[in-house]
């Protein structure tokens, strides 16, 4: 006796799940694979979720992001030799943006460093770059410094929008009104110690909670009951694009320098040596000819990653990210284009054999609404 098996599909590669996976299913989230994880791309819809963040507060599961603890004698000096920014100037209780570079000066990743104590940091990296970043840090790690990947117990929720402070406050042991943009503290949320930072990747005011996987579902549900709206990867991408923020694999790539990627502000040559500095300097012997620019479509066509861009019939670059903007009711994009082109220059986007008019515009597309940081006298 034989059994015939028809229409057998190849097995789907296993993906990791965050602590909130079941909560997403209960909320009706549409789950998709992303950077090795199963995450919600949307709930009610990308437009509705984007506008919910603008109007009040949205929740994003960002538990897929890598979280590294770095501590011990010389931890700050060590990190400062790895990232491009000058983290030696980051005060305890503050967060700083920086880049990790390849040997040749390309962008390996963009990261956030949270200085919790003089010699203790939490470093958050992109999910798709966790392995590469960990390999780099551990290959350079001095014996006096310790490293730990929080993967086994990590969770992270971004609470974003003008109502974020009001919605989160009832569960916190500290006054959130005291937090300025990029402040970070270890406080209690729902009675459990966590790391809480004021910031985010949406261009809006908000907070990022980094705590235990066990508490995450309870906090998620509590915030929903306070009026927050669950949001997926789609709305997150729209909001970061409206804010003109880069995404790894799109604006940030190993074959692009920080100058081409539009993040040169995060490079501080005057601080001294850092990993990738010689390669970056070598590449800068010839000034970069292209960088990331803002693009606005003149019609209803949508520019997408990889579409060719021309000016006067001559190809000059390509789209790196594009989306409809619910906030502006216009279609916007980021593109790798010549640095010398002026704002207002008319360009053409090539979409499935047709040419559509567009224009180079200033970034960000939508002004950012993060809480300002007072100047230190």
C-alpha positions as a LaTeX table, in Angstrom:
\begin{tabular}{lrrr}
\hline
Residue & $x$ (\AA) & $y$ (\AA) & $z$ (\AA) \\
\hline
Unk1 & 0.00 & 0.00 & 0.00 \\
Unk2 & 1.36 & 3.38 & $-0.96$ \\
Unk3 & 0.29 & 6.88 & $-0.04$ \\
Unk4 & 0.52 & 9.65 & $-2.62$ \\
Unk5 & 1.11 & 13.16 & $-1.30$ \\
Unk6 & 0.10 & 15.91 & $-3.70$ \\
Unk7 & 0.86 & 19.64 & $-3.74$ \\
Unk8 & 3.40 & 19.52 & $-0.94$ \\
Unk9 & 4.79 & 22.98 & $-0.33$ \\
Unk10 & 8.32 & 23.52 & 1.00 \\
Unk11 & 8.45 & 24.20 & 4.74 \\
Unk12 & 8.30 & 27.85 & 5.78 \\
Unk13 & 11.52 & 28.93 & 7.51 \\
Unk14 & 11.02 & 29.34 & 11.26 \\
Unk15 & 10.76 & 32.92 & 12.48 \\
Unk16 & 11.16 & 34.23 & 15.97 \\
Unk17 & 8.21 & 35.65 & 17.87 \\
Unk18 & 8.18 & 38.53 & 20.33 \\
Unk19 & 6.53 & 38.37 & 23.74 \\
Unk20 & 3.49 & 40.09 & 22.20 \\
Unk21 & 2.78 & 37.62 & 19.40 \\
Unk22 & $-0.44$ & 36.28 & 20.96 \\
Unk23 & $-1.57$ & 39.82 & 21.81 \\
Unk24 & $-1.23$ & 40.78 & 18.14 \\
Unk25 & $-3.41$ & 37.88 & 17.06 \\
Unk26 & $-6.04$ & 38.79 & 19.66 \\
Unk27 & $-6.07$ & 42.38 & 18.33 \\
Unk28 & $-6.54$ & 41.16 & 14.75 \\
Unk29 & $-3.02$ & 42.02 & 13.60 \\
Unk30 & $-1.99$ & 40.85 & 10.13 \\
Unk31 & 1.24 & 38.95 & 10.79 \\
Unk32 & 4.09 & 38.99 & 8.26 \\
Unk33 & 7.74 & 37.88 & 8.33 \\
Unk34 & 10.19 & 40.72 & 8.95 \\
Unk35 & 13.94 & 40.50 & 9.63 \\
Unk36 & 13.57 & 36.92 & 10.89 \\
Unk37 & 10.54 & 37.68 & 13.09 \\
Unk38 & 6.76 & 37.35 & 12.84 \\
Unk39 & 5.31 & 40.84 & 13.36 \\
Unk40 & 2.07 & 42.71 & 12.62 \\
Unk41 & 2.15 & 44.84 & 9.49 \\
Unk42 & $-1.23$ & 46.41 & 10.31 \\
Unk43 & $-4.42$ & 46.11 & 12.36 \\
Unk44 & $-7.23$ & 48.46 & 11.25 \\
Unk45 & $-5.10$ & 49.79 & 8.40 \\
Unk46 & $-1.91$ & 51.75 & 7.77 \\
Unk47 & $-3.64$ & 55.09 & 7.17 \\
Unk48 & $-5.87$ & 54.82 & 10.24 \\
Unk49 & $-2.96$ & 53.80 & 12.46 \\
Unk50 & $-0.73$ & 56.59 & 11.17 \\
Unk51 & $-3.39$ & 59.20 & 11.86 \\
Unk52 & $-4.08$ & 57.66 & 15.30 \\
Unk53 & $-0.47$ & 58.34 & 16.30 \\
Unk54 & $-0.72$ & 61.91 & 15.01 \\
Unk55 & $-3.99$ & 62.48 & 16.86 \\
Unk56 & $-3.32$ & 60.73 & 20.17 \\
Unk57 & $-1.25$ & 57.59 & 20.79 \\
Unk58 & $-0.21$ & 54.39 & 19.04 \\
Unk59 & 1.62 & 51.30 & 20.28 \\
Unk60 & 4.34 & 49.52 & 18.33 \\
Unk61 & 5.89 & 46.17 & 19.20 \\
Unk62 & 9.62 & 46.67 & 18.65 \\
Unk63 & 10.70 & 43.64 & 20.67 \\
Unk64 & 12.54 & 42.35 & 17.61 \\
Unk65 & 15.19 & 45.05 & 17.94 \\
Unk66 & 18.50 & 43.82 & 19.33 \\
Unk67 & 19.32 & 44.86 & 22.91 \\
Unk68 & 22.91 & 44.65 & 24.17 \\
Unk69 & 24.11 & 45.31 & 27.71 \\
Unk70 & 27.68 & 46.65 & 27.81 \\
Unk71 & 29.25 & 47.30 & 31.20 \\
Unk72 & 32.46 & 47.25 & 33.22 \\
Unk73 & 35.65 & 49.27 & 33.57 \\
Unk74 & 36.28 & 51.18 & 30.35 \\
Unk75 & 32.87 & 50.39 & 28.78 \\
Unk76 & 32.30 & 53.99 & 27.69 \\
Unk77 & 35.77 & 54.35 & 26.20 \\
Unk78 & 35.35 & 51.02 & 24.41 \\
Unk79 & 32.01 & 51.96 & 22.83 \\
Unk80 & 33.48 & 55.30 & 21.80 \\
Unk81 & 36.11 & 53.48 & 19.73 \\
Unk82 & 33.40 & 51.48 & 17.95 \\
Unk83 & 30.67 & 54.04 & 17.13 \\
Unk84 & 31.14 & 57.11 & 14.94 \\
Unk85 & 29.56 & 59.59 & 17.38 \\
Unk86 & 31.28 & 60.89 & 20.51 \\
Unk87 & 29.54 & 58.92 & 23.23 \\
Unk88 & 32.08 & 60.11 & 25.81 \\
Unk89 & 30.04 & 63.34 & 25.89 \\
Unk90 & 26.77 & 61.52 & 26.57 \\
Unk91 & 25.73 & 62.17 & 30.17 \\
Unk92 & 24.34 & 59.44 & 32.42 \\
Unk93 & 20.59 & 59.40 & 31.84 \\
Unk94 & 20.83 & 60.39 & 28.19 \\
Unk95 & 20.65 & 58.55 & 24.86 \\
Unk96 & 22.80 & 59.10 & 21.77 \\
Unk97 & 22.58 & 58.05 & 18.14 \\
Unk98 & 25.59 & 56.59 & 16.36 \\
Unk99 & 26.75 & 54.40 & 13.48 \\
Unk100 & 28.73 & 51.19 & 13.23 \\
Unk101 & 30.91 & 51.12 & 10.13 \\
Unk102 & 32.50 & 48.45 & 7.98 \\
Unk103 & 36.27 & 48.48 & 7.54 \\
Unk104 & 35.78 & 50.38 & 4.29 \\
Unk105 & 33.59 & 53.06 & 5.90 \\
Unk106 & 30.16 & 51.83 & 4.81 \\
Unk107 & 27.25 & 51.83 & 7.23 \\
Unk108 & 27.04 & 48.49 & 9.04 \\
Unk109 & 24.16 & 49.69 & 11.23 \\
Unk110 & 22.70 & 52.71 & 13.01 \\
Unk111 & 22.30 & 52.26 & 16.76 \\
Unk112 & 21.08 & 53.99 & 19.93 \\
Unk113 & 23.19 & 54.03 & 23.08 \\
Unk114 & 21.48 & 54.57 & 26.45 \\
Unk115 & 23.94 & 55.54 & 29.21 \\
Unk116 & 22.46 & 54.10 & 32.41 \\
Unk117 & 25.55 & 54.56 & 34.60 \\
Unk118 & 29.08 & 55.89 & 34.08 \\
Unk119 & 30.24 & 52.51 & 32.80 \\
Unk120 & 26.96 & 50.76 & 31.95 \\
Unk121 & 25.10 & 51.08 & 28.65 \\
Unk122 & 22.15 & 49.56 & 26.84 \\
Unk123 & 22.75 & 49.55 & 23.08 \\
Unk124 & 19.75 & 48.97 & 20.77 \\
Unk125 & 20.43 & 47.80 & 17.20 \\
Unk126 & 18.40 & 46.86 & 14.13 \\
Unk127 & 16.95 & 43.34 & 14.10 \\
Unk128 & 18.44 & 42.48 & 10.71 \\
Unk129 & 21.93 & 43.45 & 11.92 \\
Unk130 & 22.02 & 41.82 & 15.37 \\
Unk131 & 24.42 & 39.03 & 14.44 \\
Unk132 & 26.81 & 41.30 & 12.51 \\
Unk133 & 26.77 & 43.93 & 15.26 \\
Unk134 & 27.35 & 41.40 & 18.02 \\
Unk135 & 30.25 & 39.87 & 16.11 \\
Unk136 & 31.86 & 43.28 & 15.65 \\
Unk137 & 31.46 & 44.37 & 19.28 \\
Unk138 & 32.66 & 41.06 & 20.70 \\
Unk139 & 35.67 & 40.95 & 18.36 \\
Unk140 & 36.86 & 44.28 & 19.77 \\
Unk141 & 35.73 & 43.81 & 23.39 \\
Unk142 & 38.50 & 44.39 & 26.00 \\
Unk143 & 38.79 & 41.93 & 28.89 \\
Unk144 & 37.55 & 44.50 & 31.42 \\
Unk145 & 34.23 & 45.01 & 29.62 \\
Unk146 & 31.27 & 42.60 & 29.69 \\
Unk147 & 28.67 & 42.05 & 26.97 \\
Unk148 & 25.23 & 40.43 & 27.04 \\
Unk149 & 22.58 & 39.99 & 24.37 \\
Unk150 & 19.13 & 40.28 & 26.02 \\
Unk151 & 17.44 & 38.09 & 23.38 \\
Unk152 & 16.15 & 35.41 & 25.78 \\
Unk153 & 14.08 & 37.82 & 27.89 \\
Unk154 & 13.79 & 41.09 & 25.95 \\
Unk155 & 10.70 & 43.10 & 25.10 \\
Unk156 & 10.26 & 46.64 & 23.81 \\
Unk157 & 7.17 & 48.76 & 23.25 \\
Unk158 & 7.15 & 52.18 & 21.56 \\
Unk159 & 4.35 & 54.40 & 22.91 \\
Unk160 & 4.10 & 57.20 & 20.35 \\
Unk161 & 2.02 & 60.32 & 19.80 \\
Unk162 & 0.94 & 63.51 & 21.55 \\
Unk163 & $-1.09$ & 61.50 & 24.08 \\
Unk164 & 1.73 & 59.11 & 24.98 \\
Unk165 & 2.69 & 60.82 & 28.24 \\
Unk166 & $-0.89$ & 60.92 & 29.54 \\
Unk167 & $-1.61$ & 57.30 & 28.61 \\
Unk168 & 1.63 & 55.86 & 30.03 \\
Unk169 & 1.85 & 57.96 & 33.22 \\
Unk170 & $-0.60$ & 55.95 & 35.43 \\
Unk171 & 1.69 & 52.91 & 35.29 \\
Unk172 & 4.98 & 54.68 & 36.05 \\
Unk173 & 6.86 & 55.38 & 39.29 \\
Unk174 & 8.37 & 58.61 & 37.91 \\
Unk175 & 6.89 & 61.84 & 36.58 \\
Unk176 & 7.07 & 61.57 & 32.79 \\
Unk177 & 6.79 & 65.34 & 32.42 \\
Unk178 & 10.36 & 65.49 & 33.78 \\
Unk179 & 11.66 & 63.47 & 30.82 \\
Unk180 & 13.14 & 65.53 & 28.00 \\
Unk181 & 13.77 & 64.17 & 24.49 \\
Unk182 & 16.44 & 61.43 & 24.70 \\
Unk183 & 16.30 & 61.23 & 28.47 \\
Unk184 & 16.54 & 57.65 & 29.75 \\
Unk185 & 16.01 & 56.28 & 33.25 \\
Unk186 & 15.55 & 53.02 & 35.06 \\
Unk187 & 12.15 & 53.27 & 36.75 \\
Unk188 & 9.29 & 50.99 & 37.73 \\
Unk189 & 6.42 & 50.44 & 35.31 \\
Unk190 & 3.57 & 48.31 & 36.65 \\
Unk191 & 5.79 & 47.67 & 39.66 \\
Unk192 & 8.67 & 46.16 & 37.69 \\
Unk193 & 12.05 & 47.77 & 36.97 \\
Unk194 & 12.63 & 48.68 & 33.35 \\
Unk195 & 14.43 & 51.13 & 31.09 \\
Unk196 & 12.27 & 54.00 & 29.85 \\
Unk197 & 13.43 & 56.54 & 27.27 \\
Unk198 & 11.72 & 59.53 & 25.73 \\
Unk199 & 12.20 & 59.22 & 22.00 \\
Unk200 & 11.19 & 57.00 & 19.12 \\
Unk201 & 11.33 & 56.45 & 15.40 \\
Unk202 & 8.15 & 58.23 & 14.35 \\
Unk203 & 9.09 & 61.90 & 14.57 \\
Unk204 & 6.38 & 62.27 & 17.22 \\
Unk205 & 6.65 & 62.67 & 20.98 \\
Unk206 & 6.66 & 59.40 & 22.85 \\
Unk207 & 8.48 & 56.80 & 24.90 \\
Unk208 & 10.23 & 53.48 & 24.46 \\
Unk209 & 9.79 & 50.91 & 27.21 \\
Unk210 & 12.44 & 48.19 & 27.45 \\
Unk211 & 11.61 & 45.53 & 30.00 \\
Unk212 & 10.93 & 41.86 & 30.59 \\
Unk213 & 9.12 & 39.60 & 28.15 \\
Unk214 & 6.88 & 38.44 & 30.99 \\
Unk215 & 5.47 & 41.90 & 31.71 \\
Unk216 & 5.06 & 43.03 & 28.09 \\
Unk217 & 1.58 & 41.55 & 27.40 \\
Unk218 & 0.16 & 43.05 & 30.62 \\
Unk219 & 1.58 & 46.49 & 29.81 \\
Unk220 & 0.36 & 46.29 & 26.20 \\
Unk221 & $-3.20$ & 45.48 & 27.31 \\
Unk222 & $-3.13$ & 48.17 & 30.02 \\
Unk223 & $-2.10$ & 50.82 & 27.50 \\
Unk224 & $-4.84$ & 49.74 & 25.08 \\
Unk225 & $-7.39$ & 50.09 & 27.87 \\
Unk226 & $-6.13$ & 53.65 & 28.44 \\
Unk227 & $-6.93$ & 54.55 & 24.83 \\
Unk228 & $-3.79$ & 53.70 & 22.85 \\
Unk229 & $-4.22$ & 52.16 & 19.38 \\
Unk230 & $-2.23$ & 49.07 & 18.24 \\
Unk231 & $-0.08$ & 49.88 & 15.21 \\
Unk232 & 1.94 & 47.75 & 12.81 \\
Unk233 & 5.09 & 47.94 & 10.74 \\
Unk234 & 3.25 & 49.74 & 7.95 \\
Unk235 & 2.33 & 52.80 & 10.02 \\
Unk236 & 5.77 & 52.83 & 11.60 \\
Unk237 & 7.37 & 53.00 & 8.15 \\
Unk238 & 5.04 & 55.79 & 7.02 \\
Unk239 & 5.71 & 57.87 & 10.14 \\
Unk240 & 9.50 & 57.52 & 9.92 \\
Unk241 & 9.35 & 58.47 & 6.23 \\
Unk242 & 7.22 & 61.54 & 6.95 \\
Unk243 & 9.89 & 62.48 & 9.52 \\
Unk244 & 12.66 & 61.94 & 6.93 \\
Unk245 & 14.32 & 59.20 & 9.01 \\
Unk246 & 16.49 & 56.52 & 7.35 \\
Unk247 & 15.86 & 52.76 & 7.44 \\
Unk248 & 18.58 & 50.12 & 7.28 \\
Unk249 & 18.58 & 48.27 & 3.97 \\
Unk250 & 17.08 & 51.29 & 2.24 \\
Unk251 & 18.84 & 54.59 & 3.00 \\
Unk252 & 21.50 & 52.88 & 5.12 \\
Unk253 & 23.62 & 50.19 & 3.47 \\
Unk254 & 27.09 & 48.71 & 3.69 \\
Unk255 & 27.96 & 50.07 & 0.25 \\
Unk256 & 27.00 & 53.63 & 1.18 \\
Unk257 & 28.97 & 55.98 & 3.42 \\
Unk258 & 27.30 & 58.08 & 6.14 \\
Unk259 & 27.61 & 61.07 & 3.79 \\
Unk260 & 25.75 & 59.30 & 1.01 \\
Unk261 & 23.17 & 57.97 & 3.48 \\
Unk262 & 22.41 & 61.43 & 4.86 \\
Unk263 & 23.64 & 60.67 & 8.40 \\
Unk264 & 27.01 & 62.43 & 8.36 \\
Unk265 & 25.93 & 64.40 & 11.47 \\
Unk266 & 26.62 & 61.21 & 13.45 \\
Unk267 & 30.31 & 61.15 & 12.48 \\
Unk268 & 32.73 & 62.98 & 14.80 \\
Unk269 & 36.25 & 62.82 & 13.40 \\
Unk270 & 37.64 & 65.15 & 16.04 \\
Unk271 & 37.07 & 62.63 & 18.84 \\
Unk272 & 39.88 & 60.41 & 17.55 \\
Unk273 & 39.98 & 56.82 & 16.31 \\
Unk274 & 36.90 & 54.66 & 15.79 \\
Unk275 & 36.24 & 51.48 & 13.86 \\
Unk276 & 36.02 & 52.17 & 10.10 \\
Unk277 & 37.52 & 55.67 & 10.39 \\
Unk278 & 40.50 & 55.02 & 8.04 \\
Unk279 & 38.24 & 53.50 & 5.37 \\
Unk280 & 35.79 & 56.37 & 5.66 \\
Unk281 & 38.55 & 58.97 & 5.35 \\
Unk282 & 39.93 & 57.19 & 2.30 \\
Unk283 & 36.53 & 57.23 & 0.65 \\
Unk284 & 36.17 & 60.95 & 1.35 \\
Unk285 & 39.27 & 61.80 & $-0.70$ \\
Unk286 & 36.72 & 62.28 & $-3.46$ \\
Unk287 & 33.69 & 64.29 & $-2.26$ \\
Unk288 & 30.42 & 62.28 & $-2.30$ \\
Unk289 & 28.45 & 62.93 & $-5.46$ \\
Unk290 & 25.12 & 61.62 & $-4.13$ \\
Unk291 & 23.14 & 61.74 & $-0.92$ \\
Unk292 & 19.62 & 61.01 & 0.35 \\
Unk293 & 17.12 & 63.69 & $-0.75$ \\
Unk294 & 13.42 & 64.27 & $-0.20$ \\
Unk295 & 11.07 & 63.72 & $-3.17$ \\
Unk296 & 7.42 & 64.69 & $-3.58$ \\
Unk297 & 5.33 & 63.24 & $-6.38$ \\
Unk298 & 3.37 & 65.78 & $-8.42$ \\
Unk299 & 0.54 & 63.35 & $-9.13$ \\
Unk300 & $-1.02$ & 60.27 & $-7.51$ \\
Unk301 & 1.67 & 57.80 & $-8.58$ \\
Unk302 & 3.56 & 56.12 & $-5.72$ \\
Unk303 & 7.34 & 55.87 & $-5.86$ \\
Unk304 & 8.79 & 52.66 & $-4.45$ \\
Unk305 & 12.22 & 51.36 & $-3.49$ \\
Unk306 & 14.41 & 50.76 & $-6.54$ \\
Unk307 & 12.53 & 52.92 & $-9.05$ \\
Unk308 & 14.83 & 54.91 & $-11.34$ \\
Unk309 & 14.99 & 58.70 & $-11.13$ \\
Unk310 & 15.91 & 60.93 & $-14.06$ \\
Unk311 & 16.30 & 64.65 & $-14.71$ \\
Unk312 & 15.81 & 66.00 & $-18.21$ \\
Unk313 & 15.78 & 62.45 & $-19.54$ \\
Unk314 & 19.10 & 61.42 & $-17.95$ \\
Unk315 & 19.13 & 58.88 & $-15.15$ \\
Unk316 & 20.49 & 60.45 & $-11.95$ \\
Unk317 & 19.62 & 58.05 & $-9.13$ \\
Unk318 & 16.99 & 55.80 & $-7.55$ \\
Unk319 & 14.24 & 55.77 & $-4.95$ \\
Unk320 & 15.24 & 54.22 & $-1.61$ \\
Unk321 & 11.83 & 54.40 & 0.15 \\
Unk322 & 8.41 & 55.68 & $-0.86$ \\
Unk323 & 4.87 & 55.84 & 0.48 \\
Unk324 & 1.59 & 57.74 & 0.44 \\
Unk325 & 1.57 & 60.23 & 3.32 \\
Unk326 & $-1.79$ & 60.27 & 5.16 \\
Unk327 & $-0.70$ & 63.38 & 7.08 \\
Unk328 & 0.01 & 65.41 & 3.94 \\
Unk329 & $-2.33$ & 63.59 & 1.52 \\
Unk330 & 0.60 & 63.46 & $-0.90$ \\
Unk331 & 2.97 & 60.75 & $-2.10$ \\
Unk332 & 6.51 & 61.13 & $-0.80$ \\
Unk333 & 9.84 & 59.34 & $-1.10$ \\
Unk334 & 13.51 & 59.36 & $-0.22$ \\
Unk335 & 16.01 & 58.95 & $-3.04$ \\
Unk336 & 19.76 & 58.72 & $-3.62$ \\
Unk337 & 20.36 & 61.75 & $-5.84$ \\
Unk338 & 23.14 & 64.16 & $-6.82$ \\
Unk339 & 24.15 & 66.53 & $-4.02$ \\
Unk340 & 24.31 & 69.58 & $-6.30$ \\
Unk341 & 20.63 & 69.54 & $-7.32$ \\
Unk342 & 18.70 & 72.42 & $-5.77$ \\
Unk343 & 15.46 & 72.18 & $-3.81$ \\
Unk344 & 12.56 & 72.57 & $-6.22$ \\
Unk345 & 14.36 & 70.80 & $-9.07$ \\
Unk346 & 11.91 & 68.93 & $-11.31$ \\
Unk347 & 12.69 & 65.24 & $-11.73$ \\
Unk348 & 11.01 & 62.15 & $-13.20$ \\
Unk349 & 10.27 & 58.81 & $-11.53$ \\
Unk350 & 10.11 & 55.72 & $-13.76$ \\
Unk351 & 7.25 & 53.42 & $-12.69$ \\
Unk352 & 6.45 & 50.29 & $-14.70$ \\
Unk353 & 7.39 & 51.81 & $-18.03$ \\
Unk354 & 5.80 & 55.20 & $-17.42$ \\
Unk355 & 7.41 & 58.47 & $-16.36$ \\
Unk356 & 5.86 & 60.50 & $-13.53$ \\
Unk357 & 6.77 & 64.07 & $-12.51$ \\
Unk358 & 8.21 & 64.80 & $-9.06$ \\
Unk359 & 10.22 & 67.46 & $-7.28$ \\
Unk360 & 13.13 & 67.59 & $-4.82$ \\
Unk361 & 11.90 & 68.98 & $-1.49$ \\
Unk362 & 13.28 & 69.73 & 1.97 \\
Unk363 & 13.33 & 67.20 & 4.81 \\
Unk364 & 11.55 & 66.37 & 6.99 \\
Unk365 & 8.29 & 66.18 & 5.09 \\
Unk366 & 6.35 & 66.62 & 8.36 \\
Unk367 & 7.89 & 68.70 & 11.18 \\
Unk368 & 8.95 & 66.55 & 14.11 \\
Unk369 & 7.05 & 67.01 & 17.37 \\
Unk370 & 9.48 & 65.57 & 19.90 \\
Unk371 & 9.78 & 67.30 & 23.26 \\
Unk372 & 12.66 & 69.85 & 23.13 \\
Unk373 & 15.75 & 69.46 & 25.29 \\
Unk374 & 16.70 & 72.46 & 27.43 \\
Unk375 & 20.15 & 73.90 & 26.79 \\
Unk376 & 22.82 & 73.14 & 29.39 \\
Unk377 & 24.47 & 76.35 & 30.65 \\
\hline
\end{tabular}
